[in-house]
Amino acid sequence: MSLNSKNIKSFQAMVLGVFIAEIVFWVFVTAAVLFVNEFAPHIELHRKDLTLLLFALPIATVSFLIHLKWKMKSVAALSEEKLGESTFPRLSMGREVWRFLIWRLAIAMIVVGVLGPKVGSKLQEVESQGSDLVIAIDISNSMMAEDLGMDRMSLAKRTVERVLAKLGSDRVGLVIFAGQAYVQCPLTTDYSALKLFLNTISPDLIAIQGTALGEAIDVSVLAFKNSPESNRSILLITDGENHEDDPVAAAARAREKGISVHIIGLATPEGAPIPKYDKSGRKVGFIQGADGSPVVSRLEETVLVATATAGDGSFTRAKKSFVNIGPIINALNSAEKTRTSNVRFTDYDHRFQIFLFIALCLVVLETFIPHITSRK
């Protein structure tokens, strides 16, 4: 049975209220994260890799609205057809919203508890030995071509994760490039944070398309500005279609500064057409050239080999869904390790219990709010 106009207006007002509450919540979360990063570096999350659980909150909001609309229709039908409008208890939308907001806040507290907030209680200077590695990933449109059993971008991300799994106390930074290059993540030993940046990269991050290999190398060199001048390496992951500058000269400049340039070629000599996507992310065909035929992106191995040679590094060509990272790992392990010292919090007090207790209190509070009210 459909809702009457009064119920429809009430439902629309309730949707607006929930939507505003959702915006306020995320503004508060964003402000809290910025505040902690700026003024409270001693507060960290033990399980940063689980931050995607926060997406359960907007999903819960949408599910609640769908369920509430169904519930209103059911109560209206029973009220008019079974017992009569004047005697059947009515559904209190205001109370339903409050019940949901309490439940939603409880879920948020549980998620925060699972993420494991911890507070550093002791600062200590820690010495470690390792290498400094900057990984530069090509995010141009051609990296979406599928000639390696999957799209090149996905294989690049998978390869970086495999490299990180082989490293120990090495510092790693992330550079992304297409027609321009940017430092996406500075040198860090926090691989969990680096993976968060890695998972977000796509061609949409850089408006100027192209493949500026030389600029990617130059920007990677700049990422070492506060790094000891020994055992520094760049890992360039690209299909090699350079249209912008001279990567061989850039690699030679890096070598003069004691930085080796290793390259992984993510493409095949035969190549593949470059997919085109609409605003919703659906594939709608292929990018076409001036003659109307699909643009085919191929591996430019000659350029990449010359660049790796100029940078005193290695070149590895990817195969179907697999990249041999052995040469890169061997090169990093064979070089002399640099001793670095960092000030870190070494003793942490875990505070997840506080958030789980708050969640329990909210669940208990929710039980005291009735679903319906009697008609007078």
Summary of the structure (lengths in Angstrom):
residues: 376
radius of gyration: 27.5
end to end distance: 23.9
largest distance: 88.0
contacts: 1176
relative contact order: 0.15
helix: 48%
strand: 23%
